[in-house]
Amino acid sequence: MAEAKQADVSLKRDPRNAWLRLTLKRSQQEALASSAMTATSDNFFNAFAISLGASLSQMGWVTGLPQLFGAISQLLSVWLASHFPRRHFIVACATLQAIGVLAMGLLAALAGEHAVWLFIPLAMLYQSFLNLIQPHWRAWMGAIVPARRRGAFFAARTRLTQVASLAVFLLGGTVLNLTDSFAMAWLGFSLLFTAVALGRLVSAWLLWLMHDPEPTTPHVPGVFMQTLRQFREAWKDKVFRQYSLFVAGMQAMVAISAPFFAVYMLEELHFSYLQFVLSSVASILTQFITLNFWGRFSDLYGNRLVMIITSCMIPTLPLVWLFSDNFYYILLIQAYSGISWSGFTLSTANYLYDIRPFRSDFACYAALQAALSAGLVFVGALCGGVIASEAANFLSWSGWSLSSPIFVVFLVSTVLRALVALWFIPRSVEPKLRPRPQLLQLVFRIRGFNAISGVALDWLTVAKKRRD
């Protein structure tokens, strides 16, 4: 213990480590500055589209198209960033992302006849820049954070982001609720997006001030084709292929209904924006709280069991919305949603790490799985828009008695989620425990959160074996 303290003191006194301490401090400050973006992107975009007058079919495009372009951008990011210094590339993307969000604020103030179709490409640019940044930000953090401090550093950073993001989320809902009471919801969205853009600009400035020990990424000819060959080899793995189809399929079936929970709450139940935010917070807080429980549970009983349990819970999530429109009941089912999604997200992330062949490139497997999921989410969201548009005609033709046509979408999503789970459960396998060298640790961070489709985990890096 005394030796560890002495090492920390010597580290602080060593002037060669001044840049490291300052960079790590700025990274924590950057987490605070960018927290407004984390809170806003996945949780207010649908509400904003509804305020612009988006049709049910347009809601499918609002959900699906940005995700698709985000995945394509992530696949292109390695090739694209190899032509620029890493820090310059990240800062440029963050700045352009801030400008895009600022344009959303301007769109809120000047909303016209085609405002929704203008918002969709802005959301696409937002997701594209976010995914262009992610792989290089991971590599940058992996290069500067000492291996022995990695877990504690990112745990502290994640807690900071969680608290700040939830505070911004609640504040944004309060502002929207206040401006909407004066029939000026457009002003609330304009203020919200302007604040987010300013926060991202501060984030970009802090990133610019951080030190990068490896400023340039070597340009490797044919890197894009090499990546495609790695994808082809990964896809030959039967266990990985079935896992990827399961996760992507489940996310696609979730995307069928995901855009319409906001429509149901805001348009049909006439929730205030504050009620909408509080219902989302019930899910998000439950996800954060139960992540540790699911982590311990999976350590004891395996990730496969957690995946099976939560994949049986997820199909029931849209179904329980049919039984009551009471606000407190919806808070309860949102908390149930949070329990389900936290376990599913964590177990599928861990499962992917465990099933990949030993010493293979985890980044390749993660990118392929993410790209497949984004493609199917795009298809699912568009199908959900079509189903929602035709739901009223279907009820009239069939004679079914449902209090809302949107319930047709919820029922379809329930059935298809259940079919995906039933297909995968008998095919799932418990990966063999792989011997791990000392300090081998996969670090996850929370990249974003959503009340309907769960916490988004982003893998960071693997600490190498200590050679001494």
N, C-alpha and C positions, 0 to 999 in steps of 0.2 A: 504494500500500500504506500509506504514511504517512498519507495523507488518510483512508483507511478506519479506521485505528486512532484518529486524532484524532476522527473522527465518533463512534466507539464511546465514547471517553472523555467527550465532550461529552454524549452520551446518558445516560451514567451520572450525570453531575453535574447534569443538568437535573432539578429536583425535580418538574417536571410529568410526567416519565416514571417516577416512583417506583411509581405504581400498576401500570404496565405490567410492569416488572421483577418486582414481587411477584406479580402475577397469573400471569405465565408460569412463575415458580418453583412456584407452587401447582398449576398445571396438570401439571407434571412429577411433583409429589408425588401428585396425584390419580391419575395413571397407575399409580403403584406401588400405591396403596390399592385400586384397582379391578382389579388384575391377577389377584387370586384369583378374581374373578367370570369373567374371560376364560378362565382355565384350567379352570374347573369346568363351566360351563353346557353346552358342547357335548360334553364328554368323559366326565363322570361321570353325567349324567342317565340314560342307557340302563343303565349298571351299577346305578344306584340302583333303577330300575324292576324290573330282574331280581331284585335282592335283596328287593324287596317281593313277589315272586312273580308278576310280570306274565306273562300268557299271550302266545303268539305274535301273536294278533290285537290284544291290547292294546299291544304294542310298536309296531304301526303307528300307533295313536292317539297314543302318547307322542311319536313323531317328527313326525307330520303336523299335528296340531291346533295346537300352539304356533306353528309356522311360519306357518300360515294366519292366526291372530289377530295375529301380529306384523306381517304385511304389511298387514292391515286397519288396524291402529293407526298405521302409518306414513302411510297415506293420510289418516287423520283428524287427524294431529298438527298440521298447519298450521292447520286450522280451529279445533281445540281450544285450541292455545297462543295464538291471537290474543286470547283472552279473559283472559289472565293475563300478568303480567310474566315475561319469558323465564327469568331466573335462578330465580325462585320456582317456575316450572313444572318446570324441570329438576331442581331439588333435591327437590321433592315427589315426582316420579316415581322418582328414585333412592332416596329414603327408603322409599317403598312397595315398591320392588323388593327392598330389603334385608329388609323385614318379611316379604315372600313367601318369600325364601330361608330366613329364620329359621323360618318355619312348616314348611318342608321338613325342617329339622333336628329339629323337634318331632315331625313325622310319622315320621321314622326311629326315634325313641325309642318312639313309641306305636303303631307299625304294627299295624293290625287287618285285618279281613277285606276291607274295601273301600279299603285304603290306596292301591292303584294309581289308582283312580278319583278319589281325593282329590289325588294327586300331579299328575295331568294338568291340572286347572284352575290349580294353582299354577305349573306350567311355562308355561301359557298367559299368566298374569299376568306372569310373568318376562319372556317375549318381548315382550309388549305394552308394558310400561314401557320396555324397552330400545329398541324402535322408536319410541315416542313421543319419547324423548330425542334420538335420532340426528340428525334434520334440524336441530333447534335448537342442539344442541351444535356441529354443523358451522358454522352461521351465526355462532355466538358466537365460535368460534375464528378464523373468517375475519375477524371484525371487530377482534380484538385482536392477532393475530400480524402484524407488519409483512411486507409482500410480499417484501422482500429476504431475510427470515429464514425464510420459510415452509418451504422444503425442508429446511433444516438442523434447524429446530425439530422438525418432525414425524418426521424420520428418527431424531433422538435419542430422541424420545418413544416411537416404535415399538420401537427397540432396547431401551429400558428395560422396556417392557411385555412384550416377548418373553422376556427373561431372567427377569424376575420371574414371569411366568406359567408358564414351564417349571419353575422352581424350586418353585412352589406345586403344580403338577401332580405332580411327582415326590414331593414331601413328602406330598401327599394319598394317592398310591398306597402309600407306605410306611406311613402311619397305618392305612389300610384293611387292608393286608396283616397288620399287627401285631394289630389288633383281631379280624380274621377268624381268626387262628390260635388265638384264645381263644373262637371261635364267638360273637363279639360285633361282627359287621360293622355292625350297627345303630349301635353307639357310634361307630365310625369315620365313618360318614356324618353322624351328628348333630354330631360335632366339626367335620367338614369344612364343612358348611353353616353352622354357627354362626360359624366363622372367616370364611367368605365374606361373611356378613351384616354382621359387624363391619367388615370391610374396606370394604364398600359404604357403611356409615354414615359412616365416616371420609371416604370419597370425597365423599359428599353434604355433609359439613361443610366440606371444602376448596372444593367448588364454591360454597358459600354465601359463603365469604370472598373469592372471586374477584370482580374488577371487571367489570361489563358496561357498555360505553359506549353500548349501544343497548338499554336495559332493557325497552322495550315494543315489541311487534310491532303495527303498525297493524291495526285490525280492518277488513277489507275485506268488505263484504256480498257474498254469492254466491261466495265463494272456492272452496267445494267444487264447485259446478257448473262454475266456470271451470276447475278442475283436470280434471274429467271431459271438458270440451270439448278441453282440451289433449291428453288421452289419445287422444281420437278422431282428432284431427289427426295425432298421432304414428303411430297405427296405420295410417294410409293410406300411409305410406312402406313400399314393398315390401321394400327391403333390411333395414330395421329390423324389419319384421314377421317375415321369415324368420329373421333372427338371434335374435329373441326366442323364437320357437317352437323353435328349435334349442337354445338355452341352457335354457329351461324344460323342454323335452322330455328333455334329457339329465339334468337334475337330478331330474326325476320318475322316470326309469328307475333312477337311482342310489338314490333313496329307497325303491324296491322292496326293495333288499337291505340298505341302510345300517343299519337297526336290528339286523340279525341277525348281523353280524360280532361284536358284543359277546356275543350269546347263544351263538354258536358257540364263542368263546374261553372264556367263563366257565362255561357249562353243559355243553358237550360235550367240550372239551379240558381242562376243569378247571384253567385257568390261575389262578394266584394274582392278586390285584389288582396286585401289583408287576409281574408278567409282562405283564398287560393294559396297564398304564401304559407299560412299556418298549416294547412293540410299537407303541403309539400315538406315543411319542416318536420312534421311528425314522422314522415318516412325517412328523411335524410338523417335526423338525429338517431333514429332507431338503427339505421345502418352503421353509423359511426360507433354507437354503443355496443352493438352485437358483433362487430368484426373480431374483437379479441376473443369472445366466447367461441365463435366458429373456428378461429385459429387453434384454440386449445382443443376443441372437439376433434378437429381434423388430425391434430397431432396424435390423439389417442386412438381414433378409429379409422383414420385414413380419409383422403380427399374423395375417394369414390363414394363412400357412404354419404358424405355431405352433399355431393352432387345429386345422388339419388333422392335424398330427402327433399332438397330444395327444388329439384326439377319436378317433384310431385306437388309442391306447394305453389309454384309459379302459375300453372294452368288455372288455379282457382282464383287468382287475383282479379281478373276482369269480372268473373262470375259474381263475386260478393257485392259488386257495385249495384246489382239489380235489386237488392232486397230492401234498401232504405236510402232516402236522400237526406237524412238527418245529418247535420254538420258534425256532431260528436261521433256518430257512427262512422262517418268517412274518416275522421281522425284515427279511429280504431283500426280500420282496414288499411289505412296508410302505414300505420305502425306495423301491422302484419306484413305488409309489402316490404318494409324495410328489413325485417327479420329474414324474409325469404331471399331478397336480393343480396344482402351482405354475405350470406353463406354461399350463394351461387357464384358470386363474383370472385370471392377469395378462393373457393375450392377449384374453380375452373382455371384460375391463374396458376395456382400451385400444381394442379394436375398437368397442365401444359409443360411446366418445368420438369416434372418427374417422368413424363413419357417420352421426352425427346431422347434420341440415342446419346449414349454417354460421350462427352467431349464434342458433341456437335454444336453448331452455331445456334444458340437460343434465339438470337435476334431474327434469324431467318424464319424459324418456326412461328415466332410471335407475329412477324409482319405478314406472313402468308395467312395465318388464322384471322388477323385483323382485316386484311383485304377481302377475304371471302365473306366475313361477317358484314362488312360495309356494302358489298355488292348485293347480298341477300336482304339486308335492311332496306336498301333502296327499292328493291322489288316489293318487299312486304309493305312498305309505306305507301307506294303507289296503289297496290291492291286494296289497302285499307281505305284510301281515298275513293276508289271506285265503289267499294262495298257501302261506304257511308253515304255516297251520293244516291245510290239505288235502294237504300234500306227502306225508305218510306214507301216506295212503289212495291217492294217485296212484301211489306206488312199488309198493304192494301190488297195485294193479290192473294196472299196466303191466308188472310183472316186472323193472323196471330194478334194477340192483344199484349203489346208492350208499351210502357209509359213513354219510351223514347226510342226513335229509330236508331240512335247510336248504340242501343243495347244489342242490336243485330251484329254490329262490329265486335262488341265485347264477347258475344257468344261464339262467333266464328273464331276469334283469337283464342278463346278458351279451348275449343275442340282441337284446333291445330297445334297449340302448345302441348296438349295432352298426347297427341299422336307422335310428336317429336320425342317426348319423354319416353313413351312406350317403345319406340323404335330403338332408342339408345340404351336403355337400362339393361336389357339382356346382352348387349354387345360390349358393355363397359367392363374394363378389367382393372384390377388393383395393381398399379405398377410395383415392380420389385424395388425394395429400398436399395439405393445406390450408395456405396461408400463415399463419403465426402471428406476431402482433405480439410485440415485445420483452416479456419477463417473463411471457408467457402460459404458464402451467404448471399442469397438473392434478396435484394432490397426492393420493396414496392413503395410507391408513394401514391396518394390519392390525387389524380389529375383533374377530376371533376365529379359532380354528383348530380343525380336526377331522381326526382320522386318516383318516377314510373319505371325506369329501366336500370336503376341502381347506381352504385358508386363505380366510377371508372378508375381502375388501377393501372398504373404505368410502371413497368419494371425498370430498374435503374442500372444495376451493374452487379457483377459477381466478383467478390474479392478473391485474389489469387492465393495460392498456397504459399505460406511463409517458408522460405528456403533455409533459414538458419536453424 
